[in-house]
Structure formats: C-alpha cells, structure tokens
Amino acid sequence: MQLMTQEERDNLERQLKEFTARRPVIAQAIAEAREKGDLKENADYHAARDELAMLEARIKDLEERIRTVSVVDTDQVPEGMAFLGSTVKVKNTKTGDVEMFKLVGEVGRLDDDSDILEVSANSPLGEALMRAEIGSTVRVDAPRGEVHYKILEVV
C-alpha cells in the first residue's frame, strides 16, 4: 500500500480521466488507418495500435494505484514535523550545503517551477525525513555513503 496526500490522489484521478478520454481518439485513428488497406505495411495502423496498448497499460496501472492507495490526513501532523506534503529545508552537516526537499507519496522528480526536489517517502532520504522535527539531525544511508542532515525548517 502506498501513502500519499489527497492532492496526489486527485492528480492520479485527473490523469486517469485524461487517458480514458483519449481512448476514442486512438480508436478512431486505428479505424482510419485500417481503411488505408494492407495492415502488414501500414505504419499508421501499427503506431496507433502501439499507442493504444501503452495507453491501456497506463490506465490499468493508474486504476490499480488509485484502488490501493491510502490517503493520509496531513491536518493532524504537529507543527514543525516533516510529513507527506511537507517541504523540508535541511543542511548537510558535513558540507554545509542547504537543500530543500518535498516529501511526496509519488515517485520523486524535480519540480519544473522550483529548485525543490520531490522525494518519495519510501526512499532512504524520505524515510529519514518523515516525522523529523525542526532542530533534529537525521541520518540517510545513501548509495555514496552515510549523510547527515540537520532539519532547519518544515513548511
């Protein structure tokens, strides 16, 4: 079971609706390509069929994730404690570098609009930051060795 915020679940449901709405468009493209004749050498037909297969796989994945996800109530998290949906400002105790991480239930990615790295709560860094409080120091067993971060701020 995967934990995520209501906002993340809403995003999955929005993606599912968008993908489901594309089904008729791709089905129409397949029908039009089929009308062009010989299917063995019909690139448009094969491309549309491949696109439909990938779309169906994505829809199936989203439906399963939505069905099995557990939405957490972030309103009950104490002030100053890192939890899903929190942005955490940390300082590497060895290098002094200051970084910002957003704890998410979804797979982490760099937000296009900021320098905040989204970190999955299931990752080593995410697990270390979950429930950490301002002023505490957490240890992360990273691939390149152990890293210690001091929690400076939780937003």
VMD Tcl script that builds the backbone (N, CA, C; Angstrom):
set m [mol new atoms 465]
animate dup $m
set s [atomselect $m all]
$s set {name element resname resid chain x y z} {
  {N N MET 1 A 0.842 -1.178 0.000}
  {CA C MET 1 A 0.000 0.000 0.000}
  {C C MET 1 A 0.887 1.242 0.000}
  {N N GLN 2 A 0.521 2.190 -0.823}
  {CA C GLN 2 A 1.281 3.415 -0.952}
  {C C GLN 2 A 0.560 4.549 -0.248}
  {N N LEU 3 A 1.302 5.339 0.508}
  {CA C LEU 3 A 0.741 6.510 1.168}
  {C C LEU 3 A 0.894 7.717 0.258}
  {N N MET 4 A -0.106 8.573 0.252}
  {CA C MET 4 A 0.003 9.824 -0.492}
  {C C MET 4 A -0.997 10.827 0.047}
  {N N THR 5 A -0.790 12.063 -0.341}
  {CA C THR 5 A -1.696 13.126 0.071}
  {C C THR 5 A -2.939 13.105 -0.824}
  {N N GLN 6 A -3.985 13.790 -0.383}
  {CA C GLN 6 A -5.206 13.878 -1.190}
  {C C GLN 6 A -4.901 14.564 -2.514}
  {N N GLU 7 A -4.037 15.566 -2.495}
  {CA C GLU 7 A -3.652 16.277 -3.719}
  {C C GLU 7 A -3.012 15.320 -4.730}
  {N N GLU 8 A -2.144 14.417 -4.246}
  {CA C GLU 8 A -1.506 13.449 -5.141}
  {C C GLU 8 A -2.536 12.472 -5.708}
  {N N ARG 9 A -3.476 12.037 -4.871}
  {CA C ARG 9 A -4.516 11.133 -5.363}
  {C C ARG 9 A -5.386 11.835 -6.400}
  {N N ASP 10 A -5.736 13.083 -6.136}
  {CA C ASP 10 A -6.533 13.855 -7.096}
  {C C ASP 10 A -5.799 13.968 -8.433}
  {N N ASN 11 A -4.483 14.129 -8.376}
  {CA C ASN 11 A -3.681 14.204 -9.589}
  {C C ASN 11 A -3.741 12.883 -10.368}
  {N N LEU 12 A -3.661 11.750 -9.659}
  {CA C LEU 12 A -3.778 10.446 -10.322}
  {C C LEU 12 A -5.144 10.298 -10.986}
  {N N GLU 13 A -6.191 10.714 -10.298}
  {CA C GLU 13 A -7.537 10.618 -10.855}
  {C C GLU 13 A -7.696 11.519 -12.077}
  {N N ARG 14 A -7.064 12.695 -12.048}
  {CA C ARG 14 A -7.105 13.597 -13.201}
  {C C ARG 14 A -6.404 12.950 -14.397}
  {N N GLN 15 A -5.237 12.337 -14.152}
  {CA C GLN 15 A -4.523 11.652 -15.227}
  {C C GLN 15 A -5.366 10.527 -15.801}
  {N N LEU 16 A -6.029 9.763 -14.940}
  {CA C LEU 16 A -6.866 8.657 -15.392}
  {C C LEU 16 A -7.984 9.167 -16.307}
  {N N LYS 17 A -8.625 10.260 -15.932}
  {CA C LYS 17 A -9.689 10.826 -16.766}
  {C C LYS 17 A -9.151 11.264 -18.121}
  {N N GLU 18 A -7.971 11.904 -18.125}
  {CA C GLU 18 A -7.368 12.348 -19.381}
  {C C GLU 18 A -7.049 11.164 -20.290}
  {N N PHE 19 A -6.456 10.120 -19.716}
  {CA C PHE 19 A -6.098 8.949 -20.511}
  {C C PHE 19 A -7.340 8.227 -21.020}
  {N N THR 20 A -8.348 8.113 -20.178}
  {CA C THR 20 A -9.582 7.443 -20.578}
  {C C THR 20 A -10.253 8.215 -21.716}
  {N N ALA 21 A -10.188 9.531 -21.670}
  {CA C ALA 21 A -10.783 10.363 -22.722}
  {C C ALA 21 A -10.047 10.205 -24.052}
  {N N ARG 22 A -8.801 9.761 -24.022}
  {CA C ARG 22 A -8.027 9.580 -25.257}
  {C C ARG 22 A -8.369 8.281 -25.981}
  {N N ARG 23 A -8.998 7.336 -25.293}
  {CA C ARG 23 A -9.336 6.042 -25.913}
  {C C ARG 23 A -10.082 6.194 -27.237}
  {N N PRO 24 A -11.192 6.954 -27.273}
  {CA C PRO 24 A -11.934 7.068 -28.537}
  {C C PRO 24 A -11.112 7.707 -29.664}
  {N N VAL 25 A -10.237 8.643 -29.304}
  {CA C VAL 25 A -9.407 9.307 -30.309}
  {C C VAL 25 A -8.462 8.296 -30.963}
  {N N ILE 26 A -7.844 7.472 -30.158}
  {CA C ILE 26 A -6.919 6.470 -30.689}
  {C C ILE 26 A -7.685 5.393 -31.448}
  {N N ALA 27 A -8.847 5.002 -30.938}
  {CA C ALA 27 A -9.668 4.016 -31.645}
  {C C ALA 27 A -10.055 4.533 -33.031}
  {N N GLN 28 A -10.358 5.812 -33.119}
  {CA C GLN 28 A -10.686 6.426 -34.410}
  {C C GLN 28 A -9.466 6.406 -35.328}
  {N N ALA 29 A -8.287 6.684 -34.793}
  {CA C ALA 29 A -7.057 6.652 -35.599}
  {C C ALA 29 A -6.789 5.244 -36.121}
  {N N ILE 30 A -7.074 4.236 -35.310}
  {CA C ILE 30 A -6.911 2.844 -35.747}
  {C C ILE 30 A -7.884 2.540 -36.878}
  {N N ALA 31 A -9.128 2.966 -36.723}
  {CA C ALA 31 A -10.140 2.717 -37.750}
  {C C ALA 31 A -9.768 3.396 -39.065}
  {N N GLU 32 A -9.303 4.622 -39.001}
  {CA C GLU 32 A -8.910 5.340 -40.213}
  {C C GLU 32 A -7.703 4.688 -40.875}
  {N N ALA 33 A -6.745 4.250 -40.068}
  {CA C ALA 33 A -5.557 3.597 -40.622}
  {C C ALA 33 A -5.923 2.248 -41.239}
  {N N ARG 34 A -6.880 1.553 -40.645}
  {CA C ARG 34 A -7.309 0.251 -41.156}
  {C C ARG 34 A -7.932 0.395 -42.544}
  {N N GLU 35 A -8.610 1.511 -42.764}
  {CA C GLU 35 A -9.260 1.761 -44.052}
  {C C GLU 35 A -8.251 1.980 -45.186}
  {N N LYS 36 A -7.002 2.236 -44.849}
  {CA C LYS 36 A -5.979 2.504 -45.867}
  {C C LYS 36 A -5.497 1.242 -46.573}
  {N N GLY 37 A -5.928 0.088 -46.096}
  {CA C GLY 37 A -5.576 -1.133 -46.822}
  {C C GLY 37 A -4.705 -2.080 -46.043}
  {N N ASP 38 A -3.724 -2.655 -46.734}
  {CA C ASP 38 A -2.848 -3.711 -46.216}
  {C C ASP 38 A -2.285 -3.345 -44.840}
  {N N LEU 39 A -2.662 -4.136 -43.836}
  {CA C LEU 39 A -2.247 -3.839 -42.464}
  {C C LEU 39 A -0.799 -4.238 -42.193}
  {N N LYS 40 A -0.242 -5.133 -42.989}
  {CA C LYS 40 A 1.130 -5.590 -42.760}
  {C C LYS 40 A 2.133 -4.455 -42.895}
  {N N GLU 41 A 1.895 -3.557 -43.833}
  {CA C GLU 41 A 2.845 -2.465 -44.082}
  {C C GLU 41 A 2.251 -1.100 -43.766}
  {N N ASN 42 A 1.246 -1.076 -42.904}
  {CA C ASN 42 A 0.555 0.154 -42.574}
  {C C ASN 42 A 1.135 0.712 -41.264}
  {N N ALA 43 A 2.089 1.625 -41.393}
  {CA C ALA 43 A 2.781 2.185 -40.225}
  {C C ALA 43 A 1.824 2.950 -39.310}
  {N N ASP 44 A 0.870 3.677 -39.896}
  {CA C ASP 44 A -0.087 4.432 -39.087}
  {C C ASP 44 A -0.912 3.499 -38.212}
  {N N TYR 45 A -1.332 2.380 -38.784}
  {CA C TYR 45 A -2.122 1.395 -38.051}
  {C C TYR 45 A -1.323 0.828 -36.879}
  {N N HIS 46 A -0.086 0.415 -37.152}
  {CA C HIS 46 A 0.745 -0.188 -36.098}
  {C C HIS 46 A 1.101 0.829 -35.009}
  {N N ALA 47 A 1.346 2.064 -35.412}
  {CA C ALA 47 A 1.655 3.109 -34.424}
  {C C ALA 47 A 0.450 3.373 -33.518}
  {N N ALA 48 A -0.728 3.429 -34.123}
  {CA C ALA 48 A -1.935 3.676 -33.337}
  {C C ALA 48 A -2.223 2.503 -32.395}
  {N N ARG 49 A -2.022 1.283 -32.873}
  {CA C ARG 49 A -2.226 0.099 -32.014}
  {C C ARG 49 A -1.235 0.103 -30.850}
  {N N ASP 50 A 0.022 0.455 -31.124}
  {CA C ASP 50 A 1.027 0.531 -30.056}
  {C C ASP 50 A 0.653 1.608 -29.040}
  {N N GLU 51 A 0.185 2.749 -29.551}
  {CA C GLU 51 A -0.206 3.842 -28.655}
  {C C GLU 51 A -1.377 3.414 -27.776}
  {N N LEU 52 A -2.338 2.703 -28.353}
  {CA C LEU 52 A -3.476 2.232 -27.578}
  {C C LEU 52 A -3.031 1.226 -26.518}
  {N N ALA 53 A -2.131 0.333 -26.870}
  {CA C ALA 53 A -1.639 -0.656 -25.900}
  {C C ALA 53 A -0.936 0.033 -24.729}
  {N N MET 54 A -0.108 1.038 -25.024}
  {CA C MET 54 A 0.582 1.764 -23.949}
  {C C MET 54 A -0.412 2.541 -23.091}
  {N N LEU 55 A -1.412 3.129 -23.736}
  {CA C LEU 55 A -2.437 3.872 -23.006}
  {C C LEU 55 A -3.218 2.938 -22.076}
  {N N GLU 56 A -3.606 1.786 -22.573}
  {CA C GLU 56 A -4.353 0.829 -21.759}
  {C C GLU 56 A -3.524 0.346 -20.564}
  {N N ALA 57 A -2.233 0.126 -20.776}
  {CA C ALA 57 A -1.354 -0.288 -19.671}
  {C C ALA 57 A -1.277 0.812 -18.616}
  {N N ARG 58 A -1.176 2.053 -19.057}
  {CA C ARG 58 A -1.106 3.183 -18.124}
  {C C ARG 58 A -2.426 3.330 -17.355}
  {N N ILE 59 A -3.541 3.158 -18.049}
  {CA C ILE 59 A -4.851 3.240 -17.395}
  {C C ILE 59 A -4.979 2.150 -16.337}
  {N N LYS 60 A -4.584 0.945 -16.693}
  {CA C LYS 60 A -4.660 -0.173 -15.750}
  {C C LYS 60 A -3.798 0.106 -14.515}
  {N N ASP 61 A -2.592 0.635 -14.738}
  {CA C ASP 61 A -1.694 0.970 -13.624}
  {C C ASP 61 A -2.307 2.040 -12.725}
  {N N LEU 62 A -2.852 3.082 -13.320}
  {CA C LEU 62 A -3.468 4.154 -12.532}
  {C C LEU 62 A -4.668 3.645 -11.737}
  {N N GLU 63 A -5.500 2.824 -12.366}
  {CA C GLU 63 A -6.663 2.282 -11.667}
  {C C GLU 63 A -6.233 1.450 -10.458}
  {N N GLU 64 A -5.190 0.647 -10.630}
  {CA C GLU 64 A -4.696 -0.183 -9.521}
  {C C GLU 64 A -4.119 0.688 -8.399}
  {N N ARG 65 A -3.361 1.697 -8.767}
  {CA C ARG 65 A -2.768 2.573 -7.750}
  {C C ARG 65 A -3.841 3.332 -6.984}
  {N N ILE 66 A -4.845 3.838 -7.687}
  {CA C ILE 66 A -5.929 4.566 -7.024}
  {C C ILE 66 A -6.699 3.625 -6.099}
  {N N ARG 67 A -6.898 2.395 -6.527}
  {CA C ARG 67 A -7.643 1.419 -5.733}
  {C C ARG 67 A -6.907 1.057 -4.443}
  {N N THR 68 A -5.579 1.012 -4.480}
  {CA C THR 68 A -4.812 0.521 -3.332}
  {C C THR 68 A -4.144 1.614 -2.499}
  {N N VAL 69 A -4.271 2.854 -2.906}
  {CA C VAL 69 A -3.594 3.940 -2.200}
  {C C VAL 69 A -4.278 4.239 -0.867}
  {N N SER 70 A -3.478 4.707 0.063}
  {CA C SER 70 A -4.007 5.156 1.346}
  {C C SER 70 A -3.704 6.651 1.471}
  {N N VAL 71 A -4.758 7.442 1.559}
  {CA C VAL 71 A -4.610 8.893 1.677}
  {C C VAL 71 A -4.402 9.252 3.133}
  {N N VAL 72 A -3.354 10.030 3.409}
  {CA C VAL 72 A -3.051 10.421 4.778}
  {C C VAL 72 A -3.663 11.783 5.081}
  {N N ASP 73 A -4.046 11.955 6.330}
  {CA C ASP 73 A -4.615 13.216 6.790}
  {C C ASP 73 A -3.478 14.079 7.327}
  {N N THR 74 A -3.031 15.009 6.529}
  {CA C THR 74 A -1.901 15.851 6.923}
  {C C THR 74 A -2.298 16.943 7.909}
  {N N ASP 75 A -3.603 17.121 8.136}
  {CA C ASP 75 A -4.062 18.135 9.091}
  {C C ASP 75 A -3.721 17.766 10.530}
  {N N GLN 76 A -3.485 16.488 10.801}
  {CA C GLN 76 A -3.208 16.024 12.160}
  {C C GLN 76 A -1.719 16.033 12.510}
  {N N VAL 77 A -0.868 16.440 11.559}
  {CA C VAL 77 A 0.581 16.449 11.785}
  {C C VAL 77 A 0.945 17.674 12.626}
  {N N PRO 78 A 1.709 17.470 13.705}
  {CA C PRO 78 A 2.114 18.610 14.538}
  {C C PRO 78 A 2.945 19.635 13.756}
  {N N GLU 79 A 2.821 20.868 14.169}
  {CA C GLU 79 A 3.595 21.959 13.574}
  {C C GLU 79 A 5.089 21.666 13.715}
  {N N GLY 80 A 5.849 21.840 12.640}
  {CA C GLY 80 A 7.294 21.649 12.706}
  {C C GLY 80 A 7.751 20.215 12.497}
  {N N MET 81 A 6.826 19.324 12.141}
  {CA C MET 81 A 7.192 17.929 11.883}
  {C C MET 81 A 7.056 17.655 10.390}
  {N N ALA 82 A 8.075 17.038 9.808}
  {CA C ALA 82 A 8.048 16.691 8.397}
  {C C ALA 82 A 7.112 15.510 8.171}
  {N N PHE 83 A 6.287 15.616 7.130}
  {CA C PHE 83 A 5.366 14.544 6.778}
  {C C PHE 83 A 5.037 14.692 5.300}
  {N N LEU 84 A 4.260 13.780 4.753}
  {CA C LEU 84 A 3.885 13.875 3.338}
  {C C LEU 84 A 3.329 15.253 3.038}
  {N N GLY 85 A 3.782 15.824 1.937}
  {CA C GLY 85 A 3.340 17.151 1.542}
  {C C GLY 85 A 4.194 18.271 2.108}
  {N N SER 86 A 5.050 17.963 3.080}
  {CA C SER 86 A 5.917 18.984 3.685}
  {C C SER 86 A 7.108 19.283 2.786}
  {N N THR 87 A 7.524 20.532 2.812}
  {CA C THR 87 A 8.793 20.913 2.208}
  {C C THR 87 A 9.759 21.115 3.358}
  {N N VAL 88 A 10.901 20.430 3.269}
  {CA C VAL 88 A 11.860 20.419 4.373}
  {C C VAL 88 A 13.160 21.071 3.914}
  {N N LYS 89 A 13.588 22.074 4.676}
  {CA C LYS 89 A 14.866 22.731 4.416}
  {C C LYS 89 A 15.894 22.085 5.331}
  {N N VAL 90 A 16.970 21.541 4.744}
  {CA C VAL 90 A 17.979 20.816 5.513}
  {C C VAL 90 A 19.369 21.371 5.225}
  {N N LYS 91 A 20.276 21.068 6.159}
  {CA C LYS 91 A 21.674 21.449 5.993}
  {C C LYS 91 A 22.512 20.191 6.139}
  {N N ASN 92 A 23.327 19.913 5.134}
  {CA C ASN 92 A 24.245 18.783 5.189}
  {C C ASN 92 A 25.291 19.117 6.248}
  {N N THR 93 A 25.383 18.288 7.286}
  {CA C THR 93 A 26.271 18.614 8.405}
  {C C THR 93 A 27.742 18.512 8.027}
  {N N LYS 94 A 28.058 17.796 6.973}
  {CA C LYS 94 A 29.458 17.646 6.556}
  {C C LYS 94 A 29.890 18.771 5.620}
  {N N THR 95 A 29.043 19.075 4.621}
  {CA C THR 95 A 29.426 20.055 3.608}
  {C C THR 95 A 28.885 21.454 3.880}
  {N N GLY 96 A 27.843 21.535 4.701}
  {CA C GLY 96 A 27.217 22.822 4.973}
  {C C GLY 96 A 26.211 23.243 3.911}
  {N N ASP 97 A 26.045 22.421 2.867}
  {CA C ASP 97 A 25.094 22.735 1.802}
  {C C ASP 97 A 23.670 22.721 2.350}
  {N N VAL 98 A 22.877 23.698 1.913}
  {CA C VAL 98 A 21.474 23.775 2.302}
  {C C VAL 98 A 20.635 23.362 1.095}
  {N N GLU 99 A 19.681 22.465 1.341}
  {CA C GLU 99 A 18.825 21.967 0.264}
  {C C GLU 99 A 17.378 21.953 0.722}
  {N N MET 100 A 16.469 21.890 -0.255}
  {CA C MET 100 A 15.033 21.813 0.018}
  {C C MET 100 A 14.495 20.537 -0.623}
  {N N PHE 101 A 13.701 19.798 0.145}
  {CA C PHE 101 A 13.077 18.567 -0.341}
  {C C PHE 101 A 11.590 18.614 -0.017}
  {N N LYS 102 A 10.785 18.132 -0.941}
  {CA C LYS 102 A 9.356 17.991 -0.683}
  {C C LYS 102 A 9.051 16.501 -0.573}
  {N N LEU 103 A 8.444 16.096 0.543}
  {CA C LEU 103 A 8.092 14.696 0.759}
  {C C LEU 103 A 6.784 14.379 0.037}
  {N N VAL 104 A 6.847 13.399 -0.837}
  {CA C VAL 104 A 5.679 13.011 -1.623}
  {C C VAL 104 A 5.480 11.504 -1.560}
  {N N GLY 105 A 4.274 11.070 -1.840}
  {CA C GLY 105 A 3.991 9.643 -1.912}
  {C C GLY 105 A 4.300 9.098 -3.295}
  {N N GLU 106 A 4.229 9.974 -4.281}
  {CA C GLU 106 A 4.542 9.613 -5.654}
  {C C GLU 106 A 6.047 9.562 -5.869}
  {N N VAL 107 A 6.446 8.969 -6.974}
  {CA C VAL 107 A 7.859 8.900 -7.322}
  {C C VAL 107 A 8.409 10.315 -7.425}
  {N N GLY 108 A 9.594 10.546 -6.844}
  {CA C GLY 108 A 10.178 11.877 -6.801}
  {C C GLY 108 A 10.595 12.396 -8.162}
  {N N ARG 109 A 10.572 13.695 -8.297}
  {CA C ARG 109 A 11.009 14.354 -9.522}
  {C C ARG 109 A 11.362 15.785 -9.175}
  {N N LEU 110 A 12.081 16.446 -10.051}
  {CA C LEU 110 A 12.391 17.856 -9.855}
  {C C LEU 110 A 11.234 18.669 -10.386}
  {N N ASP 111 A 10.630 19.473 -9.538}
  {CA C ASP 111 A 9.530 20.333 -9.933}
  {C C ASP 111 A 10.051 21.340 -10.952}
  {N N ASP 112 A 9.373 21.473 -12.073}
  {CA C ASP 112 A 9.815 22.368 -13.144}
  {C C ASP 112 A 9.855 23.829 -12.712}
  {N N ASP 113 A 9.044 24.193 -11.726}
  {CA C ASP 113 A 8.924 25.595 -11.342}
  {C C ASP 113 A 9.820 26.000 -10.178}
  {N N SER 114 A 10.625 25.072 -9.653}
  {CA C SER 114 A 11.429 25.432 -8.490}
  {C C SER 114 A 12.684 24.572 -8.407}
  {N N ASP 115 A 13.462 24.846 -7.386}
  {CA C ASP 115 A 14.674 24.066 -7.136}
  {C C ASP 115 A 14.430 23.024 -6.049}
  {N N ILE 116 A 13.182 22.709 -5.779}
  {CA C ILE 116 A 12.839 21.758 -4.730}
  {C C ILE 116 A 12.724 20.369 -5.339}
  {N N LEU 117 A 13.511 19.457 -4.824}
  {CA C LEU 117 A 13.465 18.077 -5.293}
  {C C LEU 117 A 12.368 17.344 -4.548}
  {N N GLU 118 A 11.463 16.717 -5.293}
  {CA C GLU 118 A 10.421 15.913 -4.667}
  {C C GLU 118 A 11.004 14.543 -4.362}
  {N N VAL 119 A 10.856 14.117 -3.117}
  {CA C VAL 119 A 11.452 12.873 -2.632}
  {C C VAL 119 A 10.336 11.948 -2.158}
  {N N SER 120 A 10.336 10.724 -2.662}
  {CA C SER 120 A 9.353 9.740 -2.235}
  {C C SER 120 A 9.561 9.395 -0.771}
  {N N ALA 121 A 8.464 9.286 -0.051}
  {CA C ALA 121 A 8.540 8.915 1.370}
  {C C ALA 121 A 9.094 7.503 1.539}
  {N N ASN 122 A 9.097 6.713 0.476}
  {CA C ASN 122 A 9.611 5.344 0.537}
  {C C ASN 122 A 11.107 5.252 0.243}
  {N N SER 123 A 11.721 6.344 -0.165}
  {CA C SER 123 A 13.156 6.350 -0.449}
  {C C SER 123 A 13.937 6.460 0.864}
  {N N PRO 124 A 15.222 6.128 0.854}
  {CA C PRO 124 A 16.013 6.275 2.090}
  {C C PRO 124 A 15.966 7.697 2.661}
  {N N LEU 125 A 16.069 8.702 1.793}
  {CA C LEU 125 A 16.004 10.086 2.265}
  {C C LEU 125 A 14.612 10.397 2.809}
  {N N GLY 126 A 13.576 9.975 2.085}
  {CA C GLY 126 A 12.207 10.213 2.532}
  {C C GLY 126 A 11.912 9.559 3.867}
  {N N GLU 127 A 12.367 8.320 4.042}
  {CA C GLU 127 A 12.157 7.620 5.311}
  {C C GLU 127 A 12.857 8.333 6.462}
  {N N ALA 128 A 14.052 8.873 6.196}
  {CA C ALA 128 A 14.792 9.583 7.245}
  {C C ALA 128 A 14.098 10.892 7.621}
  {N N LEU 129 A 13.519 11.571 6.618}
  {CA C LEU 129 A 12.891 12.864 6.877}
  {C C LEU 129 A 11.497 12.747 7.485}
  {N N MET 130 A 10.783 11.659 7.196}
  {CA C MET 130 A 9.427 11.501 7.724}
  {C C MET 130 A 9.434 11.582 9.248}
  {N N ARG 131 A 8.593 12.434 9.760}
  {CA C ARG 131 A 8.400 12.649 11.193}
  {C C ARG 131 A 9.590 13.330 11.888}
  {N N ALA 132 A 10.554 13.810 11.101}
  {CA C ALA 132 A 11.670 14.556 11.695}
  {C C ALA 132 A 11.168 15.947 12.091}
  {N N GLU 133 A 11.736 16.477 13.142}
  {CA C GLU 133 A 11.306 17.786 13.629}
  {C C GLU 133 A 12.420 18.805 13.473}
  {N N ILE 134 A 12.029 20.060 13.444}
  {CA C ILE 134 A 12.987 21.159 13.315}
  {C C ILE 134 A 14.030 21.046 14.418}
  {N N GLY 135 A 15.295 21.184 14.045}
  {CA C GLY 135 A 16.394 21.119 15.002}
  {C C GLY 135 A 17.012 19.743 15.123}
  {N N SER 136 A 16.294 18.704 14.689}
  {CA C SER 136 A 16.847 17.346 14.790}
  {C C SER 136 A 17.790 17.069 13.624}
  {N N THR 137 A 18.620 16.056 13.780}
  {CA C THR 137 A 19.535 15.620 12.738}
  {C C THR 137 A 19.156 14.199 12.354}
  {N N VAL 138 A 19.067 13.973 11.042}
  {CA C VAL 138 A 18.713 12.637 10.548}
  {C C VAL 138 A 19.885 12.052 9.774}
  {N N ARG 139 A 19.943 10.727 9.779}
  {CA C ARG 139 A 20.983 10.013 9.047}
  {C C ARG 139 A 20.338 9.326 7.849}
  {N N VAL 140 A 20.977 9.468 6.689}
  {CA C VAL 140 A 20.488 8.841 5.472}
  {C C VAL 140 A 21.567 7.894 4.960}
  {N N ASP 141 A 21.186 6.645 4.754}
  {CA C ASP 141 A 22.099 5.677 4.159}
  {C C ASP 141 A 21.968 5.785 2.651}
  {N N ALA 142 A 22.754 6.687 2.080}
  {CA C ALA 142 A 22.713 6.964 0.644}
  {C C ALA 142 A 23.642 6.004 -0.101}
  {N N PRO 143 A 23.444 5.851 -1.413}
  {CA C PRO 143 A 24.310 4.974 -2.201}
  {C C PRO 143 A 25.797 5.321 -2.087}
  {N N ARG 144 A 26.102 6.586 -1.910}
  {CA C ARG 144 A 27.509 7.005 -1.802}
  {C C ARG 144 A 27.989 7.101 -0.361}
  {N N GLY 145 A 27.220 6.545 0.551}
  {CA C GLY 145 A 27.618 6.574 1.958}
  {C C GLY 145 A 26.611 7.295 2.825}
  {N N GLU 146 A 26.932 7.355 4.081}
  {CA C GLU 146 A 26.053 7.953 5.074}
  {C C GLU 146 A 26.103 9.476 4.986}
  {N N VAL 147 A 24.922 10.103 5.052}
  {CA C VAL 147 A 24.799 11.561 5.021}
  {C C VAL 147 A 23.949 11.973 6.214}
  {N N HIS 148 A 24.354 13.068 6.861}
  {CA C HIS 148 A 23.594 13.601 7.998}
  {C C HIS 148 A 23.049 14.972 7.616}
  {N N TYR 149 A 21.745 15.154 7.871}
  {CA C TYR 149 A 21.100 16.421 7.607}
  {C C TYR 149 A 20.482 16.975 8.884}
  {N N LYS 150 A 20.700 18.263 9.113}
  {CA C LYS 150 A 20.034 18.958 10.221}
  {C C LYS 150 A 18.786 19.603 9.640}
  {N N ILE 151 A 17.666 19.395 10.299}
  {CA C ILE 151 A 16.391 19.946 9.839}
  {C C ILE 151 A 16.332 21.414 10.260}
  {N N LEU 152 A 16.292 22.311 9.278}
  {CA C LEU 152 A 16.273 23.758 9.547}
  {C C LEU 152 A 14.862 24.319 9.569}
  {N N GLU 153 A 14.021 23.815 8.678}
  {CA C GLU 153 A 12.679 24.382 8.553}
  {C C GLU 153 A 11.755 23.341 7.930}
  {N N VAL 154 A 10.495 23.356 8.347}
  {CA C VAL 154 A 9.469 22.496 7.759}
  {C C VAL 154 A 8.311 23.393 7.355}
  {N N VAL 155 A 7.961 23.361 6.080}
  {CA C VAL 155 A 6.884 24.203 5.551}
  {C C VAL 155 A 5.717 23.328 5.159}
}
mol reanalyze $m
mol bondsrecalc $m
mol representation Tube
mol addrep $m
